[in-house]
Amino acid sequence: DGCTVAASCPADADVMVMQRVTHHRLAEAIPLYRNRGIAVVMDMDDDLTCIHPNNPAWVALHPARDKDFGWDAAQNACRDSTLVTVSTDALAKRFAPHGDIRRTAVLRNCLPERYLKIPHQDSDVVGWGGAVFTHPDDLTVVGPAIARHVDTGGRFHVVGPPDGVSQVLGLQAGWTASGGVPIQQWP
């Protein structure tokens, strides 16, 4: 009937750590691992049901679109995991459908201390890290504030692709974009 009946892993595995499982077959493997005495830790740092509908991931993960992938697989994976780690209390409540908040741990987002030691200089640069096509409302939230900042001599820099930024913010000049940046270079 198309259900997962076996799942492979190293013979000496005690714990499987997974992140954002959205494939139904992988979600179906979790009870199989647990039945073999292997603990499963699921990390969920987003409520995938709340992705903006203009984000390509919303279409890709909508349960009505694809029988293999969906945000419902993520919910099932969390339900069946030994422990679910999340970054906020709200996500803990969302992904503790088993009703046992003790099976959910909040690991708050933070920066490595080395980021705080990077030499910097105060300036008039306002920055944003993202892409308009995956975060369509991020820049509209600030309204005309960035355009006013640039119009009065300030600078604006995007760490990410420039596509759509000038249209959303109404900027002609006075801003730059790095394009894609490897994660190690973000700081």
TAQUI-V137138 format. One record per residue. N is the residue number from 1. RES is the residue in one small letter. PHI is phi in radians with two decimals (* if undefined). OMEGA is omega in whole degrees, -180 to 180 (999 if undefined). Layout:
N:RES:PHI:OMEGA / N:RES:PHI:OMEGA
This chain:
1:d:*:177 / 2:g:1.52:179 / 3:c:-1.59:177 / 4:t:-1.28:-178 / 5:v:-2.02:178 / 6:a:-2.61:179 / 7:a:-2.49:-179 / 8:s:-1.65:173 / 9:c:-2.88:177 / 10:p:-0.99:-176 / 11:a:-1.05:-177 / 12:d:-1.69:-178 / 13:a:-1.18:174 / 14:d:-1.85:-176 / 15:v:-2.44:172 / 16:m:-1.94:178 / 17:v:-1.95:-178 / 18:m:-2.25:179 / 19:q:-2.30:173 / 20:r:0.79:179 / 21:v:-1.15:178 / 22:t:-2.17:179 / 23:h:-1.60:-176 / 24:h:-1.04:-180 / 25:r:-1.11:178 / 26:l:-1.17:177 / 27:a:-1.09:179 / 28:e:-1.19:179 / 29:a:-1.30:-175 / 30:i:-1.04:177 / 31:p:-1.08:178 / 32:l:-1.15:176 / 33:y:-1.10:-178 / 34:r:-1.11:177 / 35:n:-1.13:177 / 36:r:-1.59:178 / 37:g:1.48:179 / 38:i:-1.67:177 / 39:a:-1.28:178 / 40:v:-2.15:176 / 41:v:-1.87:-179 / 42:m:-1.92:176 / 43:d:-1.78:179 / 44:m:-2.20:-178 / 45:d:-1.77:178 / 46:d:-2.60:169 / 47:d:-1.55:-173 / 48:l:-1.14:177 / 49:t:-1.28:-177 / 50:c:-1.83:176 / 51:i:-1.09:179 / 52:h:-1.05:-179 / 53:p:-1.04:176 / 54:n:-1.48:177 / 55:n:-1.34:-180 / 56:p:-0.98:180 / 57:a:-1.16:180 / 58:w:-1.08:179 / 59:v:-1.13:-177 / 60:a:-1.12:-175 / 61:l:-1.80:179 / 62:h:-1.15:-176 / 63:p:-1.01:180 / 64:a:-1.34:-175 / 65:r:-1.50:-169 / 66:d:-2.43:180 / 67:k:-1.35:-179 / 68:d:-1.52:-176 / 69:f:-2.08:174 / 70:g:3.04:178 / 71:w:-1.21:175 / 72:d:-1.19:175 / 73:a:-1.13:178 / 74:a:-1.11:178 / 75:q:-1.09:179 / 76:n:-1.14:179 / 77:a:-1.07:178 / 78:c:-1.14:180 / 79:r:-1.00:-173 / 80:d:-1.61:-178 / 81:s:-1.32:177 / 82:t:-1.22:-178 / 83:l:-2.50:176 / 84:v:-2.02:175 / 85:t:-1.81:-178 / 86:v:-2.43:-178 / 87:s:-1.79:-179 / 88:t:-2.45:177 / 89:d:-1.12:179 / 90:a:-1.09:178 / 91:l:-1.18:177 / 92:a:-1.08:179 / 93:k:-1.18:-178 / 94:r:-1.17:-174 / 95:f:-1.84:172 / 96:a:-1.97:-177 / 97:p:-1.16:177 / 98:h:-1.27:176 / 99:g:1.42:-177 / 100:d:-1.90:-178 / 101:i:-1.08:178 / 102:r:-1.19:177 / 103:r:-1.62:180 / 104:t:-2.27:179 / 105:a:-2.09:177 / 106:v:-1.59:176 / 107:l:-1.99:-172 / 108:r:-1.11:176 / 109:n:-1.08:178 / 110:c:-2.72:178 / 111:l:-1.89:172 / 112:p:-1.07:-178 / 113:e:-1.00:-179 / 114:r:-1.08:177 / 115:y:-1.10:-177 / 116:l:-1.33:-178 / 117:k:-1.78:179 / 118:i:-1.27:180 / 119:p:-1.03:179 / 120:h:-2.52:179 / 121:q:-2.31:177 / 122:d:-1.06:-179 / 123:s:-2.71:179 / 124:d:-1.65:-179 / 125:v:-1.43:171 / 126:v:-1.85:-176 / 127:g:-2.14:175 / 128:w:-2.50:176 / 129:g:-1.85:180 / 130:g:2.91:178 / 131:a:-2.40:-178 / 132:v:-1.03:-176 / 133:f:-1.21:177 / 134:t:-1.83:178 / 135:h:-2.29:-170 / 136:p:-1.12:-178 / 137:d:-1.82:-176 / 138:d:-0.94:-175 / 139:l:-1.37:180 / 140:t:-1.19:180 / 141:v:-1.09:-178 / 142:v:-1.43:177 / 143:g:0.98:-177 / 144:p:-1.45:-175 / 145:a:-1.05:-179 / 146:i:-1.18:178 / 147:a:-1.07:178 / 148:r:-1.11:179 / 149:h:-1.04:180 / 150:v:-1.17:180 / 151:d:-1.08:-180 / 152:t:-1.70:175 / 153:g:1.76:178 / 154:g:-1.30:180 / 155:r:-2.05:179 / 156:f:-2.29:-179 / 157:h:-2.29:178 / 158:v:-1.80:170 / 159:v:-1.65:-175 / 160:g:2.60:-178 / 161:p:-1.30:-179 / 162:p:-1.39:-173 / 163:d:-0.94:174 / 164:g:1.51:-175 / 165:v:-1.12:-176 / 166:s:-1.12:179 / 167:q:-1.17:-178 / 168:v:-1.16:-175 / 169:l:-1.65:-178 / 170:g:1.20:-179 / 171:l:-1.76:174 / 172:q:-1.83:-178 / 173:a:-2.52:176 / 174:g:1.52:179 / 175:w:-2.47:-180 / 176:t:-2.38:176 / 177:a:-2.48:-178 / 178:s:-1.48:-168 / 179:g:1.37:179 / 180:g:-1.09:-179 / 181:v:-2.31:176 / 182:p:-1.02:-175 / 183:i:-0.94:-179 / 184:q:-1.17:-178 / 185:q:-1.67:-178 / 186:w:-0.98:-180 / 187:p:-1.10:999
